[in-house]
Each structure stands twice: as C-alpha cells, then as structure tokens.
Amino acid sequence: MQMQMQMQMQMQMPANIVSGYPMQQPAAHHYHNPNGLIPHPQHTYAVPSTQTIINPTTKPTTKKPLILSAHSLTNPHSPYLTSHQLVNGNVCVMKKEAKDSFGVTLRYESKSVLVARVEVPKSVAVALPTATSAGVATTAATTTTTEKKPRRKRETFGVLSVVEATKARFASQPNTERKVLQPGDIILSINGRDVGGMTFAESCRFISTSSSNAITGEIRCVLTVARRKVPLPAVAVGGVMTGTNNNLRLPHSTAMMQPTPPTIPLIAFSIFGEKVIGDFSSVEWCAFIRSFPIVSRALTTGMALLPVSKKDVCVAIKEKDAYKNFLNQRSVESMQAKMAFEGKRIEGEVKQKAEEYWKAEWEREVKGDADNENNSLVENYLTDAQRSILRSKARPTTGCKCGSKTHTFVSDPKCVLFRDVKQFCAQNSINVEDEKKKKGRKISTKGKGKLEAAYIRRFNQLREETAATKEEAEFVLKMEQNQCFGMKKAVFAPSSLCTAVLSAVAAVMDRIPKDRLLDPVEVDVGDKMVVASKPNVDEPKKPVDSDEDDSDSDDEDMPLNALLKPQTHKRAANNVKLPSPKRPKQTESSSKAVPSAYILGEILLHISKTYGHLFLEPSHPNYAWQQRHRSVIKTPLPKEVMFAGNPRKPGTLSFENVRFVLTEERLARLKNNWLGHDQLKLPPQPTSEEMEQWSDEWTITHLSSDAVTGIAHEIDVLENLGILKINQSGSVVLAQGWERRVPHMTLNEMKDAWGSDMDVNNLHCIHEKIRSSLEDVWQHDEDEWRFESEGLDDDDAVYEDEEYELRRQIFLENYDAFVNSRKGVGEFGI
C-alpha cells in the first residue's frame, strides 16, 4: 500500500461475553465539545472488534467490515456534526514515486448514538354497536390506533480519521494558502469520490488510484476534509466585578474568599493524546492553584493509610461556595486533565534543567583536568547518583572502579570518582593532602635462593597492597567528610522518608525567623518553646498505640510458628501518660493550617540536595508496612486500602532532580509572598509577573504530591502523630514532645544506621538536633526500647523489637498472600 496506514481501534473487545454478544465499552479518546465539557463515556461507544470471538453456546461470528458513513456531517443525529466543520477547499498530499509513502497515518474511528425509530402506528379493528332506523342494534367495524412507547435504535457513524501527517508533503494551490492535514481531521472524499459506503480497506486501496502530474511526475491525492471546530469566544459569566472584588485576595484562609466571580472567558479544555486544545483562563487557573492545597488539607485525615486523591479534591472544590463560582464552568474531568498537563510540563522542565546542569558541571570539571586520559571513559556526563553507585561497588579484579585500567585505587590522581570533591576543596582552600609517610624498606632478595626470593617478593607485594589499601581508605574517609560537611551532600541516605523529613524540618527551622515559627499563643522562653494553650479535653487518658490495633486482620493469617511464641504486650505501658496520636477535633469554625509553599519548597530543596542522589523509593511491601505501622485507625479497612503499594515507582530517585527547578529566584518570590510583602491577589486579568508567582505555587504543589515525592502526605501523617506541627502562618516545626511519638521503625533505623554509635562521622547528614534529642530520651537494652526522661512519674514506655518483627512478618506474609490472590503467584508462576 502506497500510503502508510494504521488501523487503530479506540477500545479492544473485552474477553468476557454477555448473552452471546460482546460487551460494548466507552471509547478511549475524548472529543472536543463546543460546550467546553468532555462527553460522558456512556454516550460514546467503540466499534466492535474485527476479531472472531467464539462462544461455547453460539456459533462463531464472522468479521464485520468497517463501513464508513456517508452522512457524518449531514445527518442531524451524527455526533461529528457538532464537533467538526467542513474545510474550505481541498487538501492535496503528494509523493515523488509510486513506491514512496504519502507520510499520512489513518485509522478507522466511530461513534454511535441512540436514534428514535420511525414506526407506523398499528391499527386495530374494533366492533362497536350502532342503532338503525328500525331500532335494531347492529355492529359496525371501526379502527383505533394503539400508542406504544417509542423505541430507539443505535446508529453508528464511522469515519476515516487522520492520526499523524508530520511527514507528509502538501501541494500549494494557486492564489490560496497551502492547506495541510492535522490530527483529528476527517476525510470525506478521495480524488473527488465520496468515501461513504466504502470499507476502511477499500478507502485505503482507492488512494493507490491517485494520478501523477504530467509535468512534474509527482503523484497527488486530493482530499476533502472536515476539521474540529475552534473553541468558542469568551463570554461573561455572572455579574460585573465591583471595585472591591478587583482586589480579591486568595489567602490561606477561605473565609476571605468573595463569592462573586469575575468575568471568565469560556475556554474549552480537552486532551487529544499529547496535544492540548484550549486552556483554563488565568483567573480560573489562579483560583484552582490557591484552592487545591486548602481543600486538600481540609479533606486529609492525617492517617497513613488514607491519602486523599486528586479527584476527591476536585469534587470538593466544585462543592465549596468560596471556589465553585470561579470554577463553575469546569468539570472534575477537565480539572484532572489540566493538572495532568501542567504536571507533565513541570516534569519536562525538571528533566531539561537537570540535563543542562549536569552537562555544564561535567564540562567545567573536565576543563579543570583536561590532561586526564580517563575523561574519555565517560560518554556524556557523571551525575551524583552515578558517582555514588560507582563508589559503592567492589574493586574489580583488574583496574579501578571508574573503569580505567591504568590505575587500581580511587585515591590515584587520575581517578575521576572523587574529582568533584577534590576540586571543591581546592576552590575553598581545604587541604586534602596528607603528609607522605615513609615507606617501609623492602627486603632484599640478593643472595637468596629461588624459593626464598619468590617468598620475599610476594611478601613485599602484599605489604605494598596493604599500605595502598589503607591509604585509599583514609583518602575516601576524608573525601566523604568534605562531601558531607562542605558540599552538604550525604554519603548514605536514610531508608525511610520520615527520617529525611524530620532532618529537613530541623534544618529549615534554623533558617526561619523565630517570629514565623511561633503561633500568637506561643511564647519563647530561653531555649524552650512554651505553648500557652488549654488542655485538650478530647484527648483520652490512656495512650493509643498504633500497633495495638488488631482489627485490620493483621493476625488472621498468623504463621503456626508464631502461635507457639508467647504474645507480649509491653510496647507501651498502660500507666504512661504519652500524648495521644489523635488530633483534637476540629470545630466547624476552625480550619486546618496549610503549609506555606515557601516552607515546602525549602524542605524539598534540602532533601533533594542532601539525599536526592541516594534516596530510593521503597518497594511496595515495605511502603505498605511503613504506612500500616504508623496508622492509628481502629476500624477495619478493605485490604485494597491496607495493602496499597507505593504510588511512585519503587527503586527510583524521586528527589534527584527536584532541586533544579527550585531556583533562588523562585524561592525568593515564594518567601516574599509568605512574609506578606507581596501577597498574591486575584485581579480579573493577572499580569505576567503575577502569573509567574502563581506558577511558583503550583510547582511546589505538584512536586510535593504523591505522584512525585509524597512530601505533603508525609507531613500530614507526622502532624497527625504529633511529631510535626503546622502553624497558622504556614510554617512546619517540630511539635512539643515530638521525641516520645516517633515510630518504632525510626528508632531501629537510628540504632542500625545513622545513630552516633554506628555513624561516628555523621555521613548520613542527619540534623544534630534529631540525633541528640532521640538518643537522650530513648535507650536500647535487651532487645527493647525504653523511654527515659526526667519528669515522668509513671513507668517508662517500652517498644519491644521481638513484637515489632513479629508484626512486620505477619503483615508481609498477608501482603504476599493478597497480591498472589489478585495477580497470581509471581514467584513460581502458574
């Protein structure tokens, strides 16, 4: 076939069959609607598949031809009548030779609608008595018409649609603008012949009948097409803005929102593959940016197992009086589509800036060491993550970890693995050269026998290798210390996001003014923060332990060997007055404080710079256990919720490139807005500078979402546990007594990884306040953690390692059983 064709079905035929007929499914693609709304899926159906489906109870069906409709733009019932319009003139596509391709990709596309049947009313003869002149009753036959409920039939409209035409060549018409094909165009005729009544295959074959030009010899195909209609012009919605509403402000509190909306242009928004048609108006988009974090915080429960989905937030925004007037023209689907598009835009910006940064850094590094022949070992550039992977590998049998065969140890001056740290030390006048130690004198083999001489040479070689290995270890330690304390980049990363967030919050608190860290009811006394608040009457007297909840069926499938062990319940003593993980009940007038976009940006930046090249997203089972371990839910939950996996891809570096869009200029704008010097307002038409500030807030919202980093959800969980506190100003701080409420897994991680006993040089870059505060009040002795602090009159709180491991083992076994029941046994296969 001379023209490149591709027949693509909107939806594939499902395998299940009902009553011997294939189940019809909604079409997969959305189509433009002049009303600015995405059509409901139930009104758009896919064409049945051309595959032969065999039903045991029916005869095999034959392939149905894909018939093109002859009245796609003239039939009043056609759905294409409202979405497409005829293009003036013809489109001429051409190619040089018969063996070439026109460069156009086509597909068969169809929509179907229910149309009322045209039926003739049925007449029924009924005998009625009549009186004659003689008074004798006779019977006369009369005809009556019975009315029935109108029946409808489904009518399908199939069209020849253009998928892609980027490689096509188009001819220019005399005295007219050259017309081209666009994705979504409908072909109505080919070389003057209507495609109505043809099958998809026949229309493709008919293109081969295109004639060649007598002068140029080029083969041309003349097409008549219909194109999607352009968006409607702007219309006024609601009343005219008054002078007070022109300065309408969208603060964190929703009480100041005015219900009267400004004039909003009605612009349709829909997505066709990767192409976006239309967009939100500036006022709509700004209102959505401000409303999303506020409504999201209002909906969140703070429970680790119950995150809030974007769809739930969009539904709530439509129901809020403070925002629905600004977004009354937008459906939930269009909001989600807009978020998806803006998210892809930000991710593309992150990827582009990261690539530009690493290329520039590698060029600068190579320029400072141009004579090194090992520069050619790297094809493009080395990122921090790639360096960390190479540094952590074992030394190969021959050569160095960097891949060079000219040296063996990373302390060699020609090795590129630690060259970035050495150049940083040189720029900051940090001495990394050790005093050269005197080498031991070699034992001479002169006058020795062959066997004794060979033994001496082997001994000298081992001594040299041992000395070189020791020298390399000292060099690596010095480089790692400079990397941590000078470059502020960790050598090892914590295994949980909880630890990274705590360290980042403590670091950000050091840079925030004290007056922004305290609520109006708080006072600062010396080095301690005293909260002048009333006692919580809703707080239960007995402690609530997150691991004492057995209602979620963690122990339903307990292994038999676990049943033989005595069940101890010493995790938290009953008499210990630990703060409850439950937050005080919110009254109707109160609202949850929303973290400032500037504070979230600083937290994201700190984690990205410190751990972005190291922190890997946990696996689905480990992520589910981390959420379950910190959950305080007492009611049974569906297993789909309890065993929900990581919303991000496990094993990825989710924070690696985030820092490249968190520039100093962007954070400065966010800080000025947070401090109140330049608060964002919502005029009828924001300026380009104001739109840039609104874009900054949305960038932070997207980067902190569950789809990218999960920072927002993690902060909500830690706030619910009483570890973090979000002030009304939007600052995120460590709560009073946060040390008592840290989960058991964090204490185990401190003991095994980043505690002062295991990490003497703090190569994990954990904030010293986090390490010292936890080590001062928690003591590990005989496989249990004991909270020891002055001022407690009751017994100490206890976390037992044996019980923790038992619960974790049971949960992971139940998780595997659930996944296997849903997807099959993945380990051995069935």
Secondary structure, 3 states (H helix, E strand, C coil): CCCCCCCCCCCCCCCCEECCEECCCECCCCCCCCCCCCCCHHHCECCCCCCCCCCCCCCCCCCCCCECCCCCCCCCCCCHHHHEEECCCCEEEEECCCCCCCCCEEEEEEEEEEEECCCCCCEEEEEEEEECCCCCEEEEEEEEECCCCCCEEEEEEEEEEEEECCCCEECCCCCCCCCCCCCCCEEEEECCEECCCCEHHHHHHHHHHCCECCCCCCEEEEEEEEEECCCCCCCCCCCCCCCCHHHCECCCCHHHCCCCCCCCCCCCCEEECCEEECCCCHHHHHHHHHHHHHHHHHHCCCCCCCCCCHHHHHHHHHHCHHHHCCCCCCCHHHHHHHHHHHHHHHHHHHHHHHHHHHHHHHHHHHHCCCCCHHHHHCCCCCCHHHHHHHHHCCCCCCCCCCCCCCCCCCCCCCCCCCHHHHHHHHHCCCCCCCCCCCCCCCCCCCCCCHHHHHHHHHHHHHHHHHHHHHHHHHHHHHHHHHHHHCCCCCCCCCCCHHHHHHHHHHHHHHHCCHHHHCCCCEEEECCEEEECCCCCCCCCCCCCCCCCCCCCCCCCCCCHHHHCCCCCCCCCCCCCCCCCCCCCCCCCCCCCCCCCHHHHHHHHHHHHHHHCCCCCCCCHHHHHHHHHHCCCCCCCCCHHHHCCCCCCCCCCCCCCCHHHCCCHHHHHHHHHHHHCCCCCECCCCCCHHHHHHHHHHHHHHHHCCCCCCCHHHHHHHHHHCCCEEECCCCCEEECCCHHHHCCHHHHHHHHHHHCCCCCCCCCCCCCHHHHHHHHHHEEECCCEEEECCCCCCCCCCEEEHHHHHHHHHHHHHHHHHHHHHHHCCCCCCC
